[in-house]
Structure formats: C-alpha cells, structure tokens
Amino acid sequence: MAWVETASLSFVARHESAQSDAATAVLDDLEGFRAELETLFESVPGEISVVIHPQPLMLVLAAPWLPLARMVSAPAGRRYFTGWFGRDEIHVLAPEALERRASGVAGSREALLRSPRHEYAHLLIGACNPALPPPFSPATFRRYVRSAWLCEGAATHLAGQVTHLRAAIVRRLREGARPSFPPGARDAYLLGGTVFALLERERGPAACAAWESRLKAPVVLAALAVLPLAPRWRSVSSASASPS
C-alpha cells in the first residue's frame, strides 16, 4: 500500500494511504498536547515527523533500540513500549494497532492511545536536557538506561498516562520484589511517572515542569530529599498493591 503524508501546523505524518483519517486524529491530538506544553515550558519542539506504523514488526525494524528498551522493563510494562523517538521524529503504532495491543484491564487502551504524546514528550525532554537522547548511539542509550526513571517517568507523566497505568502498576507491585526509590530501569516506565505525579501534587505543575526541564539525577534527587517524597511514595505504592 502506498505511503502518503498528512501535515498539521507543527507535525508531518507519514502513513499508509488507508490511514489518513487516523493520522489526522493523531496530529490533532499532538497539536493539542503541544499547546498544553507551551504553557509550562519556554520552548517546545516543532516541525516533527510522525511515522505511523500499521504493524509492530514495521515499528521494530524502524526503531532497533526499542526491543532493547522493552527487554529492560518489567513484564507488566512491556506492552506499553509502542513507539520510539529520534532527532526531530517519532515512530508510533497506528491507533488500530494500539487498540489491538491493549489488555482487558481498565486504562490499558487509554494509556496506549497516548503513546504518540509519550514519544513527543521524549523530544521535549531531550531538547531541555542535551545530555539525554535523541540522537541515539551506544553511549546515549547507556545514559538513557541509567536515567530511565527520569526519562520515562517524565514522559509518562507529561503524556497523562500515569492514572491509566494503575492496573499495570498493581500487577508489577504484586508480581515482583519491592521497588527501589527512585525506581530502577526495570520499573522506569510504570513507576517513574508516579514520582513526578506525586511531585506535582506536592509542588504544582509549574514546579514539576521546572524539574523536567533539568533532568539531572542529582538535581531531582536533591529536590526529592528536601520534600521528602520517599516515605509518601512508598505509602502510595503499598496502598495501590493492596487488594481493594
């Protein structure tokens, strides 16, 4: 099937011709998300390519770092690695493919449909923090893994996925060992965002955005120590894992 382009003010999508309506919906959502981020950050990326893949295999072939990142994650979080990012571009699954990937638990579909926002948030985080990817190389991928709870946590939080991931978080807390604080790379996607959500609850969106603009572990850890958030984060995590 032929591939075509669909453009909006800040994005250009490349997709199969049969997915024009879906591409328009993805771009409309990304434009709205970008407008929200403009109220919190001094500058947000524009002129971004959005490659919409109809099948997971096509996504993996275009984003060879994605399977490695997925392997690092705890099993409960792996289904949510459905996109990737590079310099001035993001790769995502088509909405239909995202819906097929959803589990039957509450929130899974909603979290997955926010995947384009998640990948765009990575571009914003990288623009604010030059030491972090994109672009990707063996060296920057190692930095990404070392700072995974910051990179993935901030992206999950900004994309509005945290509340929709509650069932997956509960599964992770019941299946595995007690998570560390801050979360390790294995728990970055599911639990990293909960740290930023708690940070926002304590200090507000503007303060949280300021931390997301300078994602250096010593800076964020110092902020967490001052609050301190660790006891409250562990309390919330324990409550989430308890039978309702």
C-alpha positions in Angstrom: 0.0 0.0 0.0 1.3 3.5 -0.9 2.6 5.8 1.9 1.5 9.4 1.9 1.9 12.5 4.1 -0.5 14.4 6.2 0.6 17.8 7.7 -0.5 20.0 10.5 0.9 23.2 11.9 3.8 21.5 13.8 3.9 18.0 12.5 4.1 16.0 9.3 2.8 12.4 9.5 4.0 9.6 7.1 1.5 6.7 6.9 -0.3 4.3 4.7 -2.9 5.9 2.5 -5.7 4.0 4.1 -4.9 5.6 7.5 -5.4 9.2 6.5 -8.3 9.8 9.0 -6.3 8.1 11.8 -3.3 10.2 11.0 -5.3 13.4 11.1 -6.7 12.4 14.6 -3.1 11.7 15.8 -1.9 15.0 14.6 -4.8 16.9 16.1 -4.1 15.3 19.5 -0.4 16.1 19.3 -1.1 19.7 18.4 -3.4 20.0 21.4 -0.7 18.3 23.6 2.0 20.7 22.2 -0.2 23.7 23.1 -0.6 22.4 26.6 3.1 22.0 27.0 3.7 25.6 25.7 2.1 26.9 28.9 4.7 25.1 31.0 7.9 25.2 29.0 9.8 28.1 27.4 10.2 26.2 24.1 8.7 23.1 22.7 9.8 21.2 19.5 8.2 21.8 16.2 8.5 20.6 12.6 8.4 17.0 13.8 7.9 13.9 11.6 5.5 11.4 12.9 5.9 7.9 11.3 2.7 5.9 11.9 3.4 2.1 11.5 0.4 -0.2 10.9 2.2 -3.3 12.3 4.5 -3.8 15.3 7.2 -5.5 13.2 7.5 -2.4 11.0 7.9 -0.3 14.1 10.7 -2.5 15.4 12.5 -2.5 12.1 12.4 1.3 12.1 13.4 1.6 15.7 16.1 -1.0 16.6 16.7 0.4 20.1 13.0 -0.3 21.0 13.4 -4.0 21.7 16.3 -3.4 23.9 14.4 -0.9 26.0 11.5 -3.3 26.2 13.7 -6.1 27.4 15.0 -3.9 30.3 11.4 -3.3 31.5 9.4 -5.4 34.0 6.9 -7.7 32.2 4.0 -5.7 33.3 5.3 -2.6 31.4 6.5 -4.1 28.2 3.2 -3.9 26.2 3.4 -0.1 26.6 6.7 0.3 24.7 4.8 1.1 21.5 6.9 3.9 20.0 10.3 5.4 19.7 11.9 8.7 19.1 14.9 10.1 17.1 16.1 13.5 16.1 13.1 15.6 15.0 10.9 12.5 14.6 8.8 10.0 16.4 7.7 6.5 15.4 4.4 5.2 16.7 1.9 2.4 16.1 -1.3 3.3 14.3 -4.3 3.7 16.6 -5.9 0.5 15.4 -2.7 -1.4 16.3 -2.5 0.3 19.7 -6.1 -0.8 20.4 -5.3 -4.4 19.4 -2.3 -4.3 21.9 -4.5 -3.2 24.8 -5.2 -5.7 27.6 -8.7 -6.2 29.1 -7.9 -4.2 32.2 -9.1 -0.7 32.9 -6.9 2.1 31.5 -4.8 -0.1 29.2 -6.4 1.2 26.0 -6.3 4.8 27.2 -2.6 4.6 28.1 -1.7 3.1 24.8 -3.5 5.6 22.8 -1.4 8.3 24.5 1.8 6.7 23.1 2.3 9.5 20.5 2.2 12.0 23.3 4.7 9.9 25.2 7.2 9.9 22.3 6.8 13.6 21.7 7.4 14.2 25.4 10.7 12.5 24.9 11.7 15.0 22.3 10.8 17.8 24.6 12.8 16.2 27.5 15.8 15.7 25.1 15.6 19.3 23.9 15.7 20.5 27.6 18.4 18.1 28.6 21.2 17.9 25.9 23.0 15.0 27.7 19.9 12.8 27.0 18.9 11.4 23.7 17.9 11.9 20.9 20.0 11.1 18.9 20.7 7.5 19.9 24.1 5.9 20.0 25.6 3.2 22.3 26.7 5.9 24.6 23.4 7.8 24.7 21.5 4.6 25.1 23.5 3.8 28.2 22.7 7.2 29.6 19.1 6.6 28.8 19.1 3.3 30.7 21.0 4.9 33.7 18.4 7.7 33.8 15.4 5.7 32.7 13.2 6.6 35.7 13.8 10.2 34.8 13.4 9.9 31.0 10.4 7.5 31.0 8.9 8.9 34.2 8.8 12.4 32.9 7.4 11.3 29.5 4.7 9.1 31.1 3.7 12.0 33.5 3.6 14.6 30.7 1.6 12.3 28.4 -1.0 11.9 31.1 -0.6 8.1 31.3 0.0 7.6 35.0 -3.6 7.3 36.1 -4.4 4.9 33.2 -1.5 2.6 34.1 -2.8 1.9 37.6 -3.7 -1.8 36.8 -0.3 -2.4 35.3 1.3 -0.8 38.3 -0.7 -3.0 40.6 0.4 -6.1 38.6 4.1 -5.0 38.9 3.9 -4.4 42.6 2.2 -7.8 43.2 4.5 -9.8 40.9 8.0 -8.5 41.7 10.2 -7.5 44.5 9.7 -4.3 46.4 10.7 -1.4 44.1 13.6 0.9 44.9 13.2 4.6 45.3 13.8 6.1 42.9 12.7 3.3 40.6 15.3 1.3 38.7 15.4 0.9 34.9 13.2 -2.2 35.2 10.4 -0.1 36.7 11.0 3.2 34.9 8.0 3.2 32.6 5.4 2.2 35.1 6.7 3.7 38.3 8.8 6.6 37.2 5.7 8.6 36.4 4.3 8.1 39.8 7.2 10.0 41.3 6.5 13.0 39.1 2.8 12.8 39.8 3.5 13.0 43.5 5.9 15.8 42.9 3.2 17.7 41.0 0.7 17.1 43.8 3.2 18.5 46.4 4.6 21.4 44.4 2.3 22.0 41.5 2.6 21.7 37.7 5.0 24.6 37.2 7.5 23.3 39.7 7.2 19.8 38.3 7.9 21.2 34.7 10.9 23.0 36.1 12.4 19.7 37.3 11.5 18.0 34.0 13.5 20.8 32.2 16.7 19.8 34.0 16.6 16.0 34.4 19.9 15.5 36.1 19.7 12.8 38.8 21.5 14.9 41.5 19.1 17.8 41.0 15.9 15.8 41.1 17.2 13.6 43.9 18.1 16.6 46.0 14.6 18.0 45.4 13.0 14.7 46.5 15.2 14.6 49.6 14.1 18.1 50.6 10.4 17.4 50.3 10.9 14.3 51.2 8.8 12.2 49.0 10.2 8.7 49.5 8.0 7.7 52.5 4.8 9.1 50.9 5.7 7.4 47.6 6.2 4.0 49.3 2.9 4.5 51.2 1.0 5.2 47.9 2.7 2.3 46.2 1.8 -0.1 49.0 -1.8 1.1 49.0 -2.0 0.6 45.2 -0.9 -3.0 45.6 -3.3 -3.9 48.4 -6.5 -5.8 47.5 -9.4 -3.4 47.1 
